[in-house]
C-alpha cells in the first residue's frame, strides 16, 4: 500500500478514500511532425518535469502509431480554468508545426474516458493472442536534443505498429514527499520512460526485444538504475535495489518477517524475510 508492491504481506480486503471535489478540468493534446519531436522532448524535460510547470498540469508524451504513421503527441489535463492551462502549455504551442488537436473542458471522468480514443487510439487493432514486452527506467539527467533524436530514429525501426514509447513526468507533490516516508523511493527524478513492444510469435519476440534493447541502451546513461515496481522486469539482476534501494529493502524485509514470517506470499520477485 505504501510502495512495497502487492502480494508480499497479505491480502487487502478494504480501502477507504477521501475524495476532493473537482468541478471541471481542461483536456488538451498537441501533435507535431517528426522534425520537431526531439525539440519537444528536450523542452518537456527541461521546463516541465521537476520544475517549471504548474502543479495543476498533468501530461504524458507518447510516441506511437496510427494508421501506419508515427504519431508525436503530448496530452494531458489542467485542473483549473482553460486560460490558465493554455498559458502553461503555450511554449509547447510555439514550437513550429504544433497543432492543438484536443481543446475540451469537462469533468475528470469524462475526459479520462475521452482520452482513451482521442485524438488517437494508441495502440490500435491488436490481433488476438498478442503478447507484450515492456522496459522502463527513471531519467534523472538532462538528455541532449541530439540523443532524443536518436531515440526517435530508433523508434522508427519498430517491428510492428503496436509499439509505444511514453513518458511519465515527476516533480510536484511526488518530489515533496520524503523518500523515507514510504517504500516508493523514486521521487527526485525527471520522468519515468516506458518502452512498450508487442509480438505474435517467437521470431517476432526476438526482434521486438532487440528493438527495446536498442532504445534502452541509448537512454541508459541518463538513468539512475531504478525501476518503477509496478512495471516489474524479470530480467533485472538486482530487482530489490532497482525497485526500492538497499535501505528501503532492509525495512521491507523487517515488515515481511513480522507479518509473513513463513514466506507464504512468495513469488519470483517477492520480498524475502530476514
C-alpha positions in Angstrom: 0.0 0.0 0.0 3.0 2.3 0.5 5.2 1.2 -2.3 6.2 -2.3 -1.3 4.4 -3.9 -4.3 1.4 -6.1 -4.0 1.2 -9.7 -2.8 4.1 -9.5 -0.3 2.5 -9.2 3.2 -1.2 -10.2 2.9 -4.4 -9.5 1.1 -6.1 -6.1 1.1 -9.8 -6.5 1.9 -11.0 -2.9 2.2 -9.7 0.6 1.2 -11.3 3.9 2.1 -10.6 7.1 0.1 -11.0 10.7 1.0 -12.1 12.4 -2.3 -11.8 16.0 -3.2 -14.4 17.7 -5.4 -13.0 18.8 -8.8 -15.8 20.5 -10.8 -14.1 20.6 -14.1 -10.7 20.2 -15.9 -9.3 21.3 -19.2 -8.2 18.5 -21.5 -5.6 19.2 -24.2 -3.4 17.4 -26.8 -0.7 18.7 -29.1 0.9 16.9 -32.0 4.0 17.7 -34.1 5.8 16.5 -37.1 8.8 14.3 -36.9 11.2 17.2 -37.4 10.1 18.9 -34.1 9.8 15.8 -31.9 13.3 15.9 -30.4 12.9 19.6 -29.6 9.6 18.9 -27.9 11.1 16.2 -25.7 14.1 18.3 -24.7 11.8 21.2 -23.8 9.5 19.0 -21.8 12.3 17.5 -19.8 14.0 20.9 -19.1 10.9 23.0 -18.3 8.0 20.7 -17.4 9.3 17.9 -15.2 10.9 18.6 -11.9 10.3 22.3 -12.1 8.7 24.9 -14.3 5.2 23.5 -14.8 2.3 24.4 -12.5 1.2 21.6 -10.3 -2.3 21.7 -11.8 -0.8 20.5 -15.1 -0.5 16.8 -15.8 0.6 15.2 -19.1 2.2 12.3 -20.9 4.4 12.3 -24.1 3.6 9.5 -26.5 5.3 8.1 -29.5 3.1 5.6 -31.2 1.5 4.5 -34.5 -1.8 5.5 -36.0 -2.8 4.2 -39.5 0.7 3.1 -40.1 2.2 6.5 -39.3 4.2 7.6 -36.3 2.4 10.0 -34.0 4.2 12.5 -31.8 1.8 13.7 -29.2 1.6 15.3 -25.8 -1.8 15.1 -24.0 -2.9 16.0 -20.5 -5.3 17.8 -18.3 -5.2 21.1 -16.3 -7.0 21.2 -13.0 -8.3 24.7 -13.4 -9.6 27.2 -16.0 -8.8 26.8 -19.7 -7.0 30.1 -20.0 -4.5 29.2 -17.2 -3.9 25.8 -18.7 -3.4 27.3 -22.1 -0.8 29.7 -20.7 1.0 26.8 -19.1 1.5 24.9 -22.4 2.0 27.9 -24.6 5.7 27.3 -25.0 4.9 23.9 -26.5 2.5 25.5 -28.9 5.2 28.0 -30.1 7.3 25.1 -31.5 6.8 25.1 -35.3 4.3 22.6 -36.5 2.4 22.4 -33.2 -1.3 21.6 -33.6 -3.8 21.8 -30.6 -5.9 18.8 -31.6 -7.8 18.5 -28.3 -9.2 21.5 -26.6 -12.0 20.4 -24.3 -13.5 21.3 -20.8 -15.3 18.6 -18.8 -15.2 16.5 -15.7 -12.2 14.4 -14.9 -14.1 11.1 -15.6 -15.5 12.4 -18.9 -12.1 13.4 -20.2 -10.3 10.4 -18.8 -12.6 8.2 -20.9 -12.4 10.6 -23.8 -8.6 10.3 -24.0 -8.8 6.5 -24.3 -9.6 7.0 -28.0 -8.9 10.7 -28.8 -7.2 12.1 -30.6 -5.7 8.7 -31.5 -6.4 5.2 -30.1 -2.9 4.0 -29.3 -2.1 1.2 -29.8 -4.9 0.0 -32.1 -6.2 -3.1 -33.8 -4.2 -5.6 -31.7 -4.8 -9.1 -33.0 -5.9 -12.0 -30.8 -3.1 -13.8 -29.0 -0.7 -10.9 -29.0 1.9 -10.7 -26.2 3.7 -7.7 -24.7 7.2 -6.9 -23.6 8.0 -3.7 -21.7 11.0 -2.0 -20.2 11.2 1.2 -18.1 13.6 3.3 -16.2 13.9 6.6 -14.4 15.6 9.5 -16.1 17.4 11.9 -13.7 20.0 13.6 -16.1 19.3 16.0 -18.9 19.1 14.3 -22.3 20.5 16.4 -25.2 18.3 17.0 -28.2 20.7 15.0 -30.4 20.1 11.9 -28.2 16.4 12.4 -28.2 16.7 12.4 -32.0 18.5 9.1 -31.8 15.6 7.8 -29.6 13.1 8.9 -32.3 15.2 7.4 -35.1 15.3 4.1 -33.2 11.6 4.2 -32.6 11.0 4.4 -36.3 12.7 1.0 -36.6 9.8 -0.6 -34.6 9.0 -4.1 -35.7 5.2 -3.6 -35.9 2.7 -0.8 -35.4 1.8 -1.8 -31.8 4.9 -0.2 -30.3 4.9 2.7 -28.0 7.3 4.9 -26.0 5.8 7.2 -23.4 7.0 9.4 -20.5 5.5 9.9 -17.1 6.7 13.2 -15.6 7.6 13.5 -12.0 8.1 16.5 -9.7 5.4 18.4 -7.7 3.9 16.5 -4.8 5.8 13.4 -5.7 9.1 15.1 -5.0 7.9 16.9 -1.9 7.0 13.6 0.0 10.0 12.4 2.0 11.8 9.3 0.5 11.9 7.7 3.9 8.1 8.1 4.4 7.2 5.2 2.2 8.7 2.3 0.2 8.3 4.3 -3.0 11.8 5.8 -3.4 11.5 7.2 -6.9 10.9 10.9 -6.0 13.8 13.0 -7.3 13.8 12.2 -11.0 12.6 13.9 -14.1 10.5 11.2 -15.5 9.8 7.5 -15.9 10.2 6.4 -19.5 8.5 3.3 -20.8 9.3 1.3 -23.9 6.4 -1.0 -24.9 6.5 -3.6 -27.7 4.1 -6.4 -28.8 4.7 -9.6 -30.7 2.9 -12.6 -32.1 5.5 -15.4 -32.2 9.0 -16.2 -31.0 10.7 -14.8 -34.1 8.9 -11.5 -33.7 9.6 -11.5 -29.9 13.3 -11.7 -30.5 13.2 -8.7 -32.9 11.0 -6.7 -30.6 13.4 -7.4 -27.7 16.3 -6.2 -29.8 14.4 -3.0 -30.7 13.6 -2.4 -27.0 17.2 -3.0 -26.0 18.4 -0.6 -28.6 16.2 2.2 -27.2 17.2 1.3 -23.6 20.9 1.4 -24.4 20.5 4.9 -25.8 18.8 6.1 -22.6 20.8 4.1 -20.0 23.5 6.8 -19.5 20.7 9.2 -18.4 19.0 6.8 -16.0 19.6 6.3 -12.2 19.3 2.5 -12.4 15.9 2.3 -10.6 12.7 0.8 -12.0 9.1 1.5 -11.1 8.0 -1.6 -9.2 4.6 -1.5 -10.9 6.4 -2.3 -14.1 8.2 -5.4 -13.0 11.0 -6.8 -15.1 12.1 -10.4 -14.6 15.5 -9.8 -16.3 16.7 -7.4 -13.6 19.8 -8.8 -12.0 19.2 -6.9 -8.7 15.4 -6.2 -8.6 15.4 -5.3 -4.9 17.8 -2.4 -5.4 16.1 -1.3 -8.7 12.7 -1.2 -7.1 13.4 0.0 -3.6 17.1 0.6 -2.9 19.2 -1.1 -0.2 18.0 0.8 2.8 14.3 0.6 2.0 14.6 -3.1 1.1 16.0 -3.8 4.5 13.0 -2.1 6.1 10.6 -4.1 3.9 12.3 -7.3 4.9 11.7 -6.4 8.5 8.0 -5.9 7.8 7.9 -9.1 5.8 9.4 -11.0 8.8 6.8 -9.6 11.1 3.7 -10.2 9.0 4.7 -13.1 6.8 7.5 -15.0 8.7 6.8 -18.3 6.8 7.1 -16.5 3.4 3.6 -17.7 2.4 3.3 -14.9 -0.1 6.2 -15.8 -2.3 6.9 -15.2 -6.0 9.7 -14.6 -8.3 10.5 -11.1 -7.2 8.9 -11.1 -3.7 10.4 -9.6 -0.6 12.4 -12.2 1.3 12.0 -12.4 5.1 15.2 -11.9 7.2 
